[in-house]
């Protein structure tokens, strides 16, 4: 069962637990929020280009994807500054991101402006090094979306939301951040994995907007748990809380930007799980 943690949002996405709080982007609302407790969401920064994926540098500074202008931004004491222009890699809007312990950011993009059920143009996963250098980390991904890195830093899992069939893809991560050893972690029939997180048993929780649920799956494709989000689509998830056993899920009744801003059905839900993050 879930309880409402935050409500009244346009379209919450990119949930991450960091430094004792849940952080998330209200994508269509244009603001990054921090929520240390239920109903305690506080605006951190406005992102005119629509905020997407979130992460942190080793020194604690926030990184945020500016989706529509395809840039990676850093929150400095004086405000947002550009880390990198992703337009040379991203062929359409950027979206989710994961940042490793060295401060390397892996950023996905939509591929093109099509919508399901139309096929999507394969896209590249961008890597941004701490000095701002942008390279292609992996190519030929079908809507690279939510991503997570294992605690030892040696594996990266990314959701290919609009692959046929939809899947989670795993890579080995080298000491230099290079991705190799690409293989399928799990693939699905009706589920569409969006945002993801890893638990302590290296199973993946993923938000499935096509089936209005969050799903826990093991490497190889065994689905071990499902939790419904009711009438709202699920778009991202994160494990956190004081003991790591709270599953936070970003949900909304619509992803259409104008309707999302008008209706503000977006919520963060929270529920307890057995295996911590």
N, C-alpha and C positions, 0 to 999 in steps of 0.2 A: 504494500500500500504506500501511496505517496501523500505528503502534505504540501501545501503551498508555502514556498519559502520566500518568493518575491512575486508580485503580480503587477498588473497595470502597464506592462511593457509592450512595445510594438512588435519586435521580432528578436528575442534573445538567442544568441549563438556563442560559439567558441568558449564554453565554460572551462575554467581552470581553477583549481584550488592552489593558493599560494599565500604563504606568510599569514596563516590563520584566517583567511577569508576566501570566499568564492568571488572570482572575477569573471566578468562576461561582457560581451559586446551586445548592445541593443542595435543590431545592424541597420534596421530601417529607421531607428530613432536617432542614430548618429552619435551615440555616446557609449563610452566604456564605463562600467560600474564595478564597484567593490562592495561586497555584502558580507560583513563579519557574522551576521546573525539573521534570523528570520525577519523580514520586513525592514531591514536596515540598509538597503541599497543606497550608496552614495556615489554621485557622479565623480569620475576621476578625470576624464578628458573628453572633449568633443572632437570628433573626427569628421570633417566635412565630406571626405571621400568615401564614407561608410566604413565603420570599423569591422574588421574580420578577426582573424586569428590573433591570439595573445601569447606572449612569452616573456622571459626575463633574461637579461645579461647576467654574467657572474657578479657584477657589481650591484645588482638589484634594480637597475633601470628597466622600465617597461618597454617592450617592443610591441607594436600593433600594426597589423596589415591595413593599409588604406586601399580598399578594394577597387573602387571604380577608376582611380588614377594609377593603380598598379604600382604602389610604392610601399616600402617598408619604412615605418616611422619609429622614432625613439622619443620617449618622454623624458626630457631634460628639465632642470629646475626652471628654465625660462619658457618651457612649452615644447611642442612637438618639433622635431627636426628630422630631416630625411636621412635615412641610412643608405637606402639603395632604390634605384629605379628598376622595377622588375619587367618593364615593357619589352625588353629584349628577349625574355623567356616566356612570359605569360601572353597567350593569344586572346584572352578575354579577361573578365574581372578576376582578380585574385580572391582567395577565400581563407581557408584555415591554415594553421601553421603549428609546428612544434619546434622548440629551441632546445639544443642539447647543453650539456654542462659547460662546454667550451664557448658557448654563445653563438654557435652556428644555427641559423634559422632555415628550416625547410618549409617552403610555401607552395601551396597548390593553387590551381586556377580552373575556371570553368571549362576552358577549351574553346567554346564559342557561345553564341547567344541563343542557342536552341533550347527547347524545353521538352521533357518527356511527353510522349514516347518516342520522339524523334531521336535518331542516333546522334551521338556527340562526337566532335572532333577530338581525337587523342591529344593530350596535352603533356607538358613537361612539369616535373616538380623542380622548383628553383631552390638552389642553396645560396644563402647569403652568409659569407664569412664575417667575422667581427670587424674587419677593415672595410666592409662594404662591397667586396668583390662578389659578383653574381655569376654563378655557373649553373649548368643543367645537372641536377643530381640524378634524375632518371627521366626517361622519355617514354612516349607511347602509353601513358596512363589515361584511363577514361574517367575524367572528372576527379583528379586527385583531391581529396577532401580532408576529413579529420585524420590526424596522425598522432602517434605516440611512440616514445623511445623507451626501451627497457631500462631498468635501474642501473644495469652495468654499462649502459651506453652502447651495447654491441648489436642491437637489433632495432629496426624501425618498422612499424606497421602503419600502412596508409589505406584508407578506404577509397576504393574506386566506385564511387556512388552510382555512376551510370554505365558501368561495364555491363556486358551481356554475356554471361549472367553477372549480377552485382557481386563484388568480392572484396575481401581484405587481402592485401598483398604485403609480403614481408621481405625485408632486405637485411643483409649483414651490413654493419657500419664499421668502416675502417678507422684506424687511429687518426687519419687525416680527414675524416668525415665522408669519404667516398662510399657510395652505396653499391654493393655487389650481391650476388647470390639471390637474385629475384626469384620468388616463388609464391604460389597461392597459399595464404594462411587459412582461408575459408571462403567458400562461395555459396550463394543463396538463390532461392527460387523467387520468392515474393518480397523479401526484405531488401531495403535500400539503405546500406550503411552510410551514415553522415558523420557526425562527430563521434570520437571513440576515446576510450581510456583503458589502461592496463591495470589489472589487479595483481596482488602478491603471488598468485599462482600462474601468472602470465597468460591468463585468459583475458579476452577483450570484451568489454561492454561496448555496444554501439547503439546509437540512436537511429531508429528506422522510421523515416517520415512517411513511407508508403504503407506501413502497417500500424502506425500509432503505438509504438512500443519501444522499450529498450530490451536488448537481447545480449545474453552472455554466451560467448562461444569460445571453445578451446581450439588450439592449433590443430588443424586437420578438419575442422568443420563441425565438430559435435556441439550442438546447441544444448546448453545445460540449464538455462533459465530464461524466462520471458516475463516482462512486466508491462501491462497495458498503460498507456497514457490517456485512455478514454477517447474523447472526440477530437483531441488536439494532436497534431503531428509532432513527433520528437525529432529534434535537430542537433542536439549536442548533449554530452554527458561528461561528468567528472566525478571522481572519488575523492572525498576529503572529510572534513570534520576533525575534531580532536583526536579520534582514533582511526581515521581513514576509512571508516565503515559507513559513511553517508554517501549515497549515490544521488547526485544532483542532475536533473534533466531539464533542458531548455525545450519548451513546447510553445506552440502557437496554433490557432485555428486556421490561419492563412499565412502564406509566404508572399503574397502579392504586396508590393511596397505601399501603395496608396491605401489599400484596405487595412493593412497592418497598422499604419499610423493612425488611421481613423478609428478603428475598432479597439485597438490596444488589448488584444486577447492574450498576449504573450505572458508566460509565467516561467518561473523556476520552481520545479517540484523537488522534493527531497524525501528519500526513503532509506531505510537501514538495510545493509547487506551483511553476509557472514564473512566474506573475504575482503580484507582492506585493500586500499590502493598501495 
